[in-house]
Amino acid sequence: MKRLRLIILNIVDKLKILYLRWEQTKKYKDVRRKNVYSKIILTPEQKKEIDSLYINNYGRKIPYTWHRSYMAFTGNFDKNYFPELLYFPEFENFMNLDKSYCKALSDKNILPYIIQSSKIQVKMPKTIVSCMAGMYKDQNNNPISQENAIELLQNIGECFAKPSIDTSSGRGCMLLNIIDGLDKKTNKTVIEIINQLGNNFVIQERIKCHESISKIYSKSVNTFRVMTYRWKNEILTIPVIMRIGQGGNYLDNAHAGGMFIAIENDGKLHEKAFTEFKQEYSKHPDTNFVFKGYQIDLFPKVLETAKKMHTLIPQLGVINWDMTINENGDPVLIEANLRDGSFWFFQMAWGKGPFGNKTSEILRWINFMKHTKVENRNKYKYGNMQDNNQNK
């Protein structure tokens, strides 16, 4: 019976990976994406470099779609571009094997307790009211009634509300301004807003960004997407991007119309910001702020803090952190993303593969893990490999 269960488990795993790869391939059949990468023609020499890297390390060729798409933004060719075809279905999947951690920490009401219990110097947006599985709580985590929650929100002024489970790209988020029980932006009552948010949500104070961030564009909380990953026993980062709102929007997410730009480890911005479908800007369209060479104050603290936070959860191999810096110069954690971490915009903004000279090793590892039985994979997490003949 156990043997049959393991056979079924391995078959299901293979089908899951195939389905996730199909999902990633489907994204690039979008006409808007095709319009971006269709203009990029790889030379025979470039194709040979890609094929050599992937055949020798991953065991097979990959489609050129992702190299063409990433190259379309900066014009830079890099054989080390890492396709979404392999990132979410395989790399992220194998790095975060214990999906129970992913599920728990994806709840935006859970992570604050882990951070607060640590000695890491990082702020999180102050909670005004939260709701977990239908239970309302105040800022001190005390259970309260819905009536108490409504009372706390009656004259809270500007605040930010978002679902705490199964949300991404800003979906369901709302910037509110509640006076006398009525949101001045939507004319909805507090009870209408609460009912719309459902049984899992958080309503927080609105963050005020550091002056060096808000002067670029002040109507959104502009954030840094920092991806940390555990390789062996070291926490590493890939090149970081900054997300910036535009057009009066209070969201900076690329899927919500925001732009993204590469930022060096010392906080200097690159020359151009991009949108998901390749609008590009050398200065902000609303504020005329010039990006090239501008330095974000205190940015190195963000990188250092992200790596420290990952050490709190070493069971997870890869985490995408959304962070900013508040008006007092403190790093602020907005949320952690543990599923399909928008791997594309790092490469589009930077014009190079995110793993650099580790790409070959990472490709060999995911190929190794893919050919290792599900029940044996835990032995080889975080880039550890041994002879896989014993696992066949």
C-alpha positions in Angstrom: 0.0 0.0 0.0 2.8 2.4 0.9 4.6 1.6 -2.4 1.4 2.3 -4.4 1.0 5.6 -2.5 4.6 6.7 -3.4 4.1 5.7 -7.0 0.9 7.9 -7.2 2.7 10.7 -5.4 5.5 10.8 -8.0 3.1 10.6 -10.9 1.1 13.5 -9.4 4.3 15.5 -8.9 5.3 15.1 -12.6 1.8 16.1 -13.7 1.9 19.2 -11.4 5.3 20.3 -12.9 4.0 19.9 -16.4 0.9 21.9 -15.6 2.9 24.7 -14.0 5.2 24.8 -17.0 2.1 25.0 -19.2 0.8 28.0 -17.2 4.1 29.8 -17.6 4.2 29.1 -21.3 0.6 30.3 -21.7 1.5 33.7 -20.2 3.8 34.4 -23.1 1.1 33.8 -25.7 -0.5 37.0 -24.5 -0.5 39.3 -27.5 0.9 42.2 -25.5 4.0 40.1 -24.5 4.4 38.8 -28.0 4.5 42.4 -29.3 7.4 43.0 -27.0 9.6 40.0 -27.7 8.7 39.4 -31.4 11.0 42.2 -32.3 14.0 40.5 -30.8 16.0 38.1 -33.1 18.7 36.1 -31.5 21.9 35.4 -33.5 23.1 31.8 -34.2 26.0 32.5 -31.8 23.6 33.6 -29.0 21.4 30.6 -29.5 24.4 28.4 -29.3 25.4 29.9 -26.0 21.9 29.4 -24.5 21.8 25.8 -25.8 25.2 24.9 -24.5 24.4 26.3 -21.0 21.1 24.5 -20.7 21.9 21.2 -22.4 25.1 20.8 -20.4 23.5 21.7 -17.0 19.8 21.2 -17.3 19.9 18.3 -19.7 17.8 19.8 -22.4 17.2 22.9 -24.5 14.7 25.5 -23.5 12.6 27.8 -25.7 14.2 31.1 -26.5 11.0 33.0 -25.6 12.2 34.2 -22.2 15.7 35.3 -23.3 14.1 37.3 -26.1 11.5 38.8 -23.8 14.0 39.9 -21.1 16.5 41.1 -23.7 13.7 43.3 -25.3 13.8 45.7 -22.3 17.4 46.7 -22.0 18.8 45.3 -25.3 21.3 43.2 -23.3 21.9 39.6 -24.1 22.8 37.2 -21.3 22.9 33.4 -21.7 22.2 33.3 -17.9 18.7 34.7 -18.1 16.6 32.2 -16.1 13.1 31.6 -17.6 9.9 31.6 -15.6 9.4 28.2 -17.2 11.9 26.9 -14.7 11.6 29.3 -11.8 8.1 28.7 -10.3 7.5 25.1 -11.5 10.9 23.8 -10.5 13.3 26.2 -8.7 10.8 27.8 -6.3 8.9 24.5 -6.0 12.0 22.5 -4.9 13.4 25.3 -2.7 10.2 25.6 -0.8 9.4 21.9 -0.4 7.4 22.2 2.8 4.3 23.9 1.4 2.7 24.1 4.9 5.2 26.9 5.8 4.3 28.6 2.5 0.6 28.4 3.2 0.9 29.7 6.8 3.2 32.6 6.0 1.2 33.7 3.0 -1.3 34.9 5.5 -0.5 38.5 6.0 -1.7 38.3 9.6 0.8 35.6 10.6 4.2 37.1 9.6 4.0 40.1 12.0 4.1 37.7 15.0 7.3 36.1 13.7 9.0 39.4 13.1 7.9 40.9 16.4 9.3 37.9 18.4 12.7 38.5 16.8 15.4 41.0 17.6 15.6 42.2 14.0 15.2 46.0 13.6 12.4 46.1 11.1 9.1 47.9 11.3 5.8 46.6 9.9 2.7 48.8 9.2 0.7 49.3 12.4 -2.4 47.1 12.5 -5.6 48.9 13.4 -8.1 46.0 13.0 -7.5 42.5 11.7 -9.7 39.6 10.9 -8.5 36.0 10.9 -11.0 33.2 10.0 -13.8 35.6 11.0 -12.3 36.6 14.4 -11.8 40.3 14.7 -8.8 41.6 16.7 -7.4 45.0 17.7 -3.9 46.3 17.4 -2.9 44.4 20.5 -4.2 41.1 19.2 -7.1 41.1 21.6 -10.3 39.5 20.2 -13.1 42.0 19.7 -16.6 42.0 18.3 -17.5 43.3 14.8 -19.2 46.2 16.6 -15.9 47.0 18.4 -14.1 46.9 15.1 -16.5 49.3 13.5 -16.1 51.6 16.4 -12.3 51.6 16.2 -12.6 52.5 12.5 -15.2 55.3 12.8 -12.8 58.2 12.6 -9.5 56.5 11.7 -8.8 58.8 8.7 -6.4 57.5 6.1 -5.6 53.8 6.3 -4.9 50.8 4.0 -7.0 47.7 3.8 -6.1 44.4 2.1 -7.2 40.8 2.1 -4.7 38.7 4.1 -5.1 35.4 2.2 -5.0 34.4 -1.5 -4.2 37.9 -2.9 -1.4 39.3 -5.0 -0.6 42.2 -7.3 -2.7 44.6 -5.2 -6.0 42.8 -5.8 -8.6 43.7 -3.2 -6.4 46.4 -1.6 -8.0 49.7 -0.8 -6.7 53.1 0.4 -9.4 54.5 2.7 -10.2 57.7 4.4 -12.8 57.0 7.0 -14.5 60.0 8.8 -17.7 59.6 10.8 -18.1 56.0 9.7 -17.9 56.8 6.0 -15.0 56.3 3.5 -14.6 59.6 1.7 -13.1 57.9 -1.3 -15.9 55.4 -2.1 -18.8 56.7 0.1 -19.0 53.2 1.6 -19.8 52.7 5.3 -17.4 50.8 7.5 -19.7 47.8 7.7 -19.9 47.7 3.9 -16.1 47.8 3.7 -15.7 45.1 6.3 -18.3 42.9 4.5 -16.4 43.4 1.2 -13.1 42.3 2.7 -14.5 39.1 4.1 -13.3 36.9 6.9 -9.5 37.4 6.4 -8.1 40.9 6.2 -6.0 43.5 7.8 -6.6 47.3 8.1 -3.3 49.2 8.7 -2.0 52.6 9.1 -0.8 54.3 5.9 3.0 54.2 5.6 4.8 57.5 5.0 7.9 56.8 3.0 11.3 58.4 3.5 11.9 61.7 1.8 14.4 60.2 -0.6 11.6 57.8 -1.8 8.5 60.1 -1.7 10.2 62.8 -3.8 10.1 60.5 -6.8 6.4 59.9 -6.5 4.4 60.5 -3.3 1.0 59.1 -4.0 2.0 55.5 -3.5 4.1 53.6 -1.1 7.1 52.8 -3.4 8.6 49.5 -2.5 11.7 47.4 -3.0 11.3 43.8 -4.2 14.2 41.8 -2.5 14.5 38.2 -3.3 16.6 36.2 -0.9 17.4 32.5 -1.3 19.2 29.9 0.8 22.0 28.2 -1.1 23.6 25.5 1.1 23.9 27.4 4.4 24.2 30.9 3.1 21.4 33.5 2.5 22.0 35.3 -0.8 20.2 38.0 -2.7 19.6 38.6 -6.4 19.8 42.1 -8.0 17.0 44.2 -6.5 14.3 46.3 -8.2 12.3 49.3 -7.0 8.6 49.6 -7.8 7.0 53.0 -8.2 3.4 54.1 -8.7 2.2 56.5 -11.4 -0.8 58.3 -12.8 -2.3 59.1 -9.4 -2.4 55.4 -8.4 -1.7 54.5 -4.8 -0.4 51.0 -5.8 3.1 50.5 -7.2 2.5 46.9 -8.5 3.5 46.3 -12.1 0.2 44.4 -12.7 -1.6 47.5 -11.4 0.1 49.8 -13.8 3.2 50.7 -11.8 6.8 50.8 -13.0 10.0 49.1 -11.9 13.6 50.0 -12.1 16.9 48.4 -11.2 18.6 49.6 -8.0 22.3 49.0 -7.1 23.2 47.7 -3.7 24.3 51.2 -2.6 20.9 52.6 -3.5 21.6 54.2 -6.9 18.9 53.9 -9.5 19.5 52.9 -13.1 18.6 55.1 -16.0 15.3 53.6 -17.1 12.1 52.4 -15.4 9.8 50.0 -17.3 6.2 48.8 -17.1 5.2 45.2 -17.6 4.6 45.7 -21.3 7.7 47.9 -22.0 6.7 51.4 -21.6 9.9 53.0 -20.5 10.8 56.2 -18.7 14.0 58.0 -18.0 12.1 60.3 -15.7 8.8 59.9 -13.8 5.8 60.9 -16.0 4.0 62.7 -13.2 6.8 64.4 -11.3 9.5 64.7 -14.1 11.9 63.2 -11.5 15.1 61.9 -13.3 16.1 58.4 -12.3 19.7 58.0 -13.5 22.2 58.0 -10.6 19.7 59.1 -8.0 20.5 57.5 -4.6 17.9 56.2 -2.2 19.1 57.0 1.4 19.7 54.1 3.7 19.0 51.4 1.1 21.8 49.0 2.2 19.9 48.6 5.5 17.0 47.1 3.5 19.2 44.4 2.0 20.8 43.6 5.3 17.4 43.4 7.0 15.9 41.1 4.3 18.8 38.6 4.7 18.4 38.6 8.5 14.6 38.0 8.2 15.2 35.0 6.0 17.3 33.5 8.8 14.2 33.5 10.9 12.6 31.0 8.4 15.5 28.8 7.1 13.0 26.1 6.3 12.1 28.1 3.2 14.6 28.3 0.4 13.4 31.4 -1.5 11.4 34.4 -0.3 10.4 37.6 -2.2 10.1 40.5 0.3 8.3 43.8 -0.3 10.0 46.5 1.7 10.3 50.3 1.9 11.9 52.8 4.2 9.7 55.0 6.5 10.0 58.7 7.2 12.3 58.0 10.1 14.7 56.0 8.0 13.7 52.5 9.3 13.3 49.5 7.0 9.6 48.5 6.8 8.4 45.1 5.8 5.2 45.2 3.8 4.8 41.5 3.1 6.5 38.3 2.1 5.7 36.5 -1.2 6.1 32.8 -1.3 4.5 31.8 -4.5 5.4 32.8 -8.1 7.4 35.8 -7.1 7.3 37.8 -10.4 10.7 36.7 -11.4 10.5 38.4 -14.8 10.9 42.0 -13.7 14.3 41.5 -12.0 15.6 40.4 -15.4 13.8 42.9 -17.5 15.1 45.8 -15.3 18.6 44.6 -15.0 19.2 43.0 -18.4 21.1 40.1 -16.9 20.4 36.7 -15.3 19.7 37.0 -11.6 21.9 34.1 -10.5 25.0 35.2 -12.4 27.8 32.7 -12.2 25.7 30.4 -10.0 23.3 29.7 -12.9 25.1 26.5 -14.1 25.1 25.0 -10.6 21.4 25.9 -10.0 20.4 24.4 -13.3 22.2 21.2 -12.4 20.5 21.1 -9.0 16.9 21.5 -10.3 17.6 18.9 -13.0 18.8 16.6 -10.2 15.8 17.3 -8.0 13.4 16.8 -10.9 14.8 13.3 -11.4 14.8 12.5 -7.7 11.8 10.7 -6.2 9.5 13.0 -4.2 10.1 11.1 -0.9 13.9 11.6 -1.2 14.1 15.3 -2.1 14.3 16.6 1.5 17.9 15.3 1.7 19.0 17.6 -1.1 17.3 20.9 -0.4 19.0 24.3 -0.9 21.4 23.2 -3.6 22.8 20.1 -2.0 23.5 17.3 -4.5 24.7 13.7 -4.3 24.9 10.9 -6.8 21.2 10.4 -7.8 21.6 6.8 -8.9 20.3 5.8 -5.5 17.1 7.8 -6.0 15.9 6.4 -9.3 
